[in-house]
Amino acid sequence: MRKVIFLILGMMLPTTFTAATPSPDRLAEAKKQFPYSLIGDDFGILSREDLAINTCDVFPQPFSLDSNYVPYWQCFSAKGVHIDCSGGGYDADEHTHLTIMAVVANKDAESHEYLSRRAVSLKTCKSYQKDWVRLSKNQDYVCISGSLIRRKPAVNGDVSGWAYSWIFESFKTRLGCSSYFEGGCSLTYQINHNHCKVVQAQNP
């Protein structure tokens, strides 16, 4: 059973929206403005808006093991991704089953767990699973956004490299996006409701 990690931060129900395919020229310009929002290739999934959201009120910087408060997008083969709701148990105070949701992915002999910020109801976790089934249908790749918690040597399964744990923000395919926070897939929502201030890199 996965070890449950409680992170004391706020949480909203999953929200989704249908994605539009970004123009290659516009995305190339966006990557110049926000070069540190993405680790690796995005396989044509992400837009300028997606890259900009990850700079809301944080100073952009290249990914490192010390940049654990900055969210980054990273993309994976959709076939190697699933959402795990198996941890946790019944909470008598909440009168429901609680779990730490984990979006689990593997890439290049490394494992990645994107964890919910706090325990969520099993019903909420199942809702994310439904989102994943819908948004991953016939898709080759998925991009996931999150900030690093830790890295440690992988010790189980077929993974022989590092095991990364992240705080989950959102995931996106060409069919749409699902986020942890309300409006987490919309830059307009973040600016209007959460007073997001987009920060562009000065010297990429």
C-alpha positions as CSV (number, residue, x, y, z in Angstrom):
1,M,0.0,0.0,0.0
2,R,1.4,3.4,-0.9
3,K,2.5,5.5,2.0
4,V,0.1,8.4,2.6
5,I,1.7,11.9,2.7
6,F,-0.4,14.7,4.1
7,L,0.4,18.2,2.8
8,I,-1.5,20.9,4.5
9,L,-2.7,23.0,1.6
10,G,-6.1,23.8,0.1
11,M,-7.9,21.6,-2.4
12,M,-10.8,22.0,-4.9
13,L,-12.7,19.5,-6.9
14,P,-11.3,18.5,-10.4
15,T,-12.0,20.9,-13.2
16,T,-11.6,20.3,-16.9
17,F,-11.8,22.1,-20.2
18,T,-11.4,21.1,-23.8
19,A,-8.0,21.9,-25.3
20,A,-7.3,23.8,-28.5
21,T,-4.3,22.8,-30.6
22,P,-1.7,25.5,-30.3
23,S,-0.1,27.1,-33.4
24,P,3.5,25.9,-33.8
25,D,4.7,29.5,-34.4
26,R,2.9,30.9,-31.4
27,L,4.2,28.0,-29.2
28,A,7.7,28.6,-30.3
29,E,7.4,32.2,-29.3
30,A,5.8,31.2,-26.0
31,K,8.8,28.9,-25.2
32,K,11.1,31.9,-25.6
33,Q,9.0,33.8,-23.1
34,F,8.6,30.9,-20.7
35,P,11.6,28.6,-21.3
36,Y,11.6,27.1,-17.9
37,S,8.0,25.9,-17.6
38,L,8.6,22.6,-19.5
39,I,11.0,19.8,-19.0
40,G,11.7,18.0,-22.3
41,D,9.3,17.8,-25.3
42,D,5.5,18.7,-25.1
43,F,4.6,16.7,-28.3
44,G,2.4,19.6,-29.5
45,I,0.1,19.5,-26.4
46,L,0.8,22.7,-24.5
47,S,-0.1,26.3,-25.3
48,R,1.4,29.6,-24.3
49,E,-1.4,29.8,-21.7
50,D,-0.2,26.5,-20.2
51,L,3.4,27.6,-20.0
52,A,2.4,31.0,-18.5
53,I,0.2,29.5,-15.8
54,N,3.3,27.8,-14.3
55,T,5.0,31.2,-13.7
56,C,2.1,32.7,-11.7
57,D,3.8,34.6,-8.8
58,V,7.0,32.4,-8.9
59,F,10.4,33.4,-10.3
60,P,11.1,31.1,-13.4
61,Q,14.2,29.1,-13.2
62,P,15.7,26.0,-14.9
63,F,14.6,22.7,-13.2
64,S,16.9,21.4,-10.5
65,L,16.5,19.4,-7.3
66,D,16.5,22.7,-5.4
67,S,13.6,24.3,-7.3
68,N,11.0,22.5,-5.3
69,Y,8.4,25.3,-5.2
70,V,8.2,25.9,-8.9
71,P,5.7,23.9,-11.0
72,Y,7.0,22.3,-14.3
73,W,5.3,20.5,-17.1
74,Q,6.6,17.1,-18.1
75,C,5.2,14.8,-20.7
76,F,4.9,11.1,-20.8
77,S,3.7,8.2,-23.0
78,A,0.0,8.0,-22.1
79,K,0.2,4.2,-22.0
80,G,2.5,4.3,-19.0
81,V,0.2,6.6,-16.9
82,H,-2.5,5.7,-14.5
83,I,-4.3,7.3,-11.5
84,D,-4.0,5.4,-8.2
85,C,-6.7,5.7,-5.5
86,S,-5.7,2.7,-3.4
87,G,-4.0,4.3,-0.4
88,G,-5.6,5.7,2.8
89,G,-8.8,4.4,4.6
90,Y,-12.0,5.4,6.3
91,D,-12.0,8.7,8.2
92,A,-14.5,8.7,11.1
93,D,-14.4,12.5,11.4
94,E,-15.1,13.1,7.7
95,H,-17.4,10.0,7.5
96,T,-15.9,9.0,4.2
97,H,-12.9,7.1,2.7
98,L,-9.9,9.4,2.2
99,T,-6.8,8.7,0.0
100,I,-3.8,10.5,-1.4
101,M,-4.4,10.5,-5.1
102,A,-1.3,9.7,-7.2
103,V,-0.9,10.2,-11.0
104,V,1.8,7.6,-11.7
105,A,4.0,7.7,-14.7
106,N,7.3,6.1,-15.9
107,K,9.9,7.5,-18.3
108,D,13.5,6.6,-19.1
109,A,13.8,4.1,-16.3
110,E,12.5,6.7,-13.8
111,S,9.2,6.7,-11.9
112,H,7.1,9.8,-11.2
113,E,4.3,10.1,-8.7
114,Y,2.2,13.3,-8.8
115,L,0.4,13.4,-5.4
116,S,-2.6,15.4,-4.3
117,R,-1.8,18.2,-1.8
118,R,-3.9,16.6,0.9
119,A,-6.1,13.6,1.4
120,V,-9.1,13.6,-0.9
121,S,-12.3,11.6,-0.7
122,L,-12.3,8.3,-2.7
123,K,-15.2,9.8,-4.7
124,T,-13.0,12.7,-5.8
125,C,-10.2,10.5,-6.7
126,K,-12.5,8.3,-8.8
127,S,-13.7,11.5,-10.6
128,Y,-10.1,12.2,-11.6
129,Q,-9.8,8.6,-12.9
130,K,-12.9,9.2,-15.1
131,D,-11.3,12.4,-16.4
132,W,-8.2,10.4,-17.2
133,V,-10.1,7.7,-19.1
134,R,-11.9,10.4,-21.1
135,L,-8.9,12.6,-21.8
136,S,-6.4,9.8,-22.6
137,K,-8.6,8.0,-25.1
138,N,-6.6,7.2,-28.2
139,Q,-3.9,9.7,-27.1
140,D,-0.2,9.0,-27.4
141,Y,1.1,11.5,-24.8
142,V,0.0,13.3,-21.7
143,C,1.7,16.3,-20.0
144,I,1.5,16.7,-16.2
145,S,2.3,19.8,-14.2
146,G,3.7,19.7,-10.7
147,S,6.4,20.9,-8.3
148,L,9.1,18.6,-7.0
149,I,8.8,17.1,-3.4
150,R,11.8,14.8,-3.5
151,R,13.9,12.4,-5.5
152,K,15.2,9.0,-4.2
153,P,16.6,5.8,-5.7
154,A,13.8,3.6,-7.2
155,V,13.7,0.2,-5.5
156,N,10.7,-1.7,-7.0
157,G,9.2,-2.8,-10.2
158,D,11.0,-2.5,-13.6
159,V,12.3,1.0,-12.8
160,S,16.0,1.0,-12.0
161,G,16.8,4.7,-11.9
162,W,15.3,7.5,-9.8
163,A,11.8,7.8,-8.2
164,Y,10.4,11.3,-8.2
165,S,7.5,12.6,-6.1
166,W,5.7,15.8,-7.1
167,I,2.8,17.9,-6.0
168,F,0.1,17.5,-8.6
169,E,-1.3,20.6,-10.4
170,S,-2.9,19.4,-13.6
171,F,-2.7,17.0,-16.6
172,K,-3.4,17.7,-20.2
173,T,-3.7,15.8,-23.5
174,R,-4.9,17.1,-26.9
175,L,-8.4,16.3,-25.8
176,G,-8.4,18.6,-22.7
177,C,-7.1,19.4,-19.3
178,S,-7.9,18.4,-15.7
179,S,-6.6,20.4,-12.7
180,Y,-6.4,20.1,-8.9
181,F,-7.6,23.6,-8.3
182,E,-10.7,25.3,-9.7
183,G,-9.7,27.2,-12.9
184,G,-6.3,25.6,-12.8
185,C,-6.3,25.1,-16.6
186,S,-7.2,28.7,-17.4
187,L,-4.8,31.6,-17.3
188,T,-7.7,34.0,-17.5
189,Y,-9.3,32.5,-14.4
190,Q,-6.0,32.6,-12.5
191,I,-5.5,36.3,-13.4
192,N,-9.1,37.3,-12.6
193,H,-9.8,35.2,-9.5
194,N,-6.4,34.5,-8.0
195,H,-4.6,37.7,-9.1
196,C,-1.9,35.7,-10.9
197,K,1.0,37.8,-12.0
198,V,2.7,36.1,-15.0
199,V,6.5,36.3,-14.8
200,Q,8.6,36.0,-18.0
201,A,12.2,34.8,-17.9
202,Q,14.6,37.7,-18.4
203,N,17.7,35.9,-19.7
204,P,16.8,32.3,-20.8
